[in-house]
Amino acid sequence: MNGTKLSLMPIPLPSLTEQQKIVEEIESRLSVADELEKVAEQSLKQSERLRQSILKKAFEGKLVPQDPTDLPAAELLKQIKKEREVTDLPAVRQGHLGKRIKIDLSATGRKETKNEG
């Protein structure tokens, strides 16, 4: 098929009234889509504000009621560190340069893990 034959083919078109109805329907649906996009953007902004607010309150200790008998975070961290030292869980620790180093556990009878570099 070439351009000449194609130009001679009749292409059915709806009436002008029908074309106007089609355009109105498309415009209506596009405006609904635009409104939905705006609502989605507003919801995302609101959720980010809420997230920031929740984080702020959490760091301020205002997210949940505080128990006056609870220890401060620094004390709890010290306790956790002591408990880990007592149980001697880690066989491999991070060195001060970020490299993994081996710890000799032969005296404890535990298997040594190798994962350097």
C-alpha positions as CSV (number, residue, x, y, z in Angstrom):
1,M,0.0,0.0,0.0
2,N,1.3,3.4,-0.9
3,G,0.4,7.0,-0.1
4,T,-1.9,7.4,-3.1
5,K,-4.0,4.3,-2.2
6,L,-4.1,5.3,1.4
7,S,-5.3,8.8,0.6
8,L,-8.1,7.4,-1.4
9,M,-9.4,5.2,1.4
10,P,-12.4,6.6,3.2
11,I,-11.8,7.1,7.0
12,P,-15.0,7.2,9.0
13,L,-15.3,10.1,11.4
14,P,-17.9,10.6,14.1
15,S,-20.3,13.6,13.7
16,L,-19.1,16.9,15.0
17,T,-21.5,16.6,17.9
18,E,-20.1,13.2,18.7
19,Q,-16.5,14.6,18.4
20,Q,-17.4,17.4,20.9
21,K,-18.8,14.8,23.4
22,I,-15.6,12.8,23.1
23,V,-13.4,15.9,23.7
24,E,-15.5,16.8,26.7
25,E,-15.2,13.3,28.2
26,I,-11.5,13.3,27.7
27,E,-11.1,16.7,29.3
28,S,-13.3,15.7,32.2
29,R,-11.2,12.6,32.8
30,L,-7.9,14.5,32.5
31,S,-9.1,17.1,35.1
32,V,-10.0,14.2,37.5
33,A,-6.6,12.7,36.9
34,D,-5.0,16.2,37.7
35,E,-7.0,16.4,40.9
36,L,-5.9,12.9,41.9
37,E,-2.3,13.9,41.3
38,K,-2.7,17.0,43.5
39,V,-4.2,14.9,46.3
40,A,-1.4,12.3,46.0
41,E,1.2,15.0,46.2
42,Q,-0.4,16.7,49.2
43,S,-0.7,13.3,50.9
44,L,3.0,12.6,50.3
45,K,4.0,16.0,51.7
46,Q,1.7,15.4,54.8
47,S,3.2,12.0,55.4
48,E,6.7,13.4,55.3
49,R,5.8,16.1,57.8
50,L,4.2,13.5,60.0
51,R,7.3,11.3,59.7
52,Q,9.6,14.2,60.7
53,S,7.3,15.1,63.6
54,I,7.3,11.5,64.9
55,L,11.1,11.3,64.7
56,K,11.4,14.6,66.5
57,K,9.1,13.5,69.3
58,A,10.9,10.1,69.5
59,F,14.3,11.8,69.9
60,E,12.9,14.2,72.5
61,G,11.5,11.3,74.4
62,K,7.9,12.5,74.0
63,L,6.6,9.8,71.8
64,V,5.5,7.6,74.7
65,P,5.0,8.3,78.3
66,Q,8.3,8.1,80.1
67,D,8.8,5.9,83.2
68,P,10.7,7.9,85.8
69,T,12.3,4.6,87.0
70,D,13.9,3.9,83.6
71,L,17.6,4.4,83.3
72,P,19.0,7.0,80.9
73,A,20.0,5.7,77.5
74,A,23.7,6.1,78.3
75,E,23.3,3.7,81.3
76,L,21.4,1.2,79.2
77,L,24.1,1.2,76.6
78,K,26.7,0.6,79.2
79,Q,24.7,-2.4,80.5
80,I,24.3,-3.8,77.0
81,K,28.1,-3.5,76.4
82,K,28.8,-5.2,79.7
83,E,26.4,-8.1,78.9
84,R,28.1,-8.5,75.5
85,E,31.5,-8.6,77.1
86,V,30.3,-11.2,79.6
87,T,28.8,-13.5,76.9
88,D,31.8,-12.9,74.5
89,L,29.6,-13.2,71.5
90,P,31.5,-11.5,68.7
91,A,34.3,-13.6,67.2
92,V,35.0,-10.9,64.6
93,R,35.1,-7.2,65.3
94,Q,35.6,-4.0,63.3
95,G,39.1,-2.5,63.6
96,H,39.6,1.2,63.9
97,L,40.2,1.6,60.2
98,G,37.0,-0.2,59.3
99,K,38.7,-3.5,58.4
100,R,37.6,-6.7,59.9
101,I,40.2,-8.3,62.2
102,K,40.5,-11.9,63.5
103,I,40.3,-12.5,67.2
104,D,42.2,-15.5,68.5
105,L,39.7,-17.8,70.2
106,S,41.9,-20.9,70.3
107,A,42.2,-20.7,74.1
108,T,38.4,-20.7,74.4
109,G,37.8,-23.8,72.2
110,R,35.5,-21.8,69.9
111,K,36.0,-21.9,66.1
112,E,37.7,-19.0,64.6
113,T,35.9,-17.1,61.8
114,K,37.9,-15.6,58.9
115,N,36.5,-12.7,57.0
116,E,39.2,-10.1,56.5
117,G,39.4,-7.2,54.2
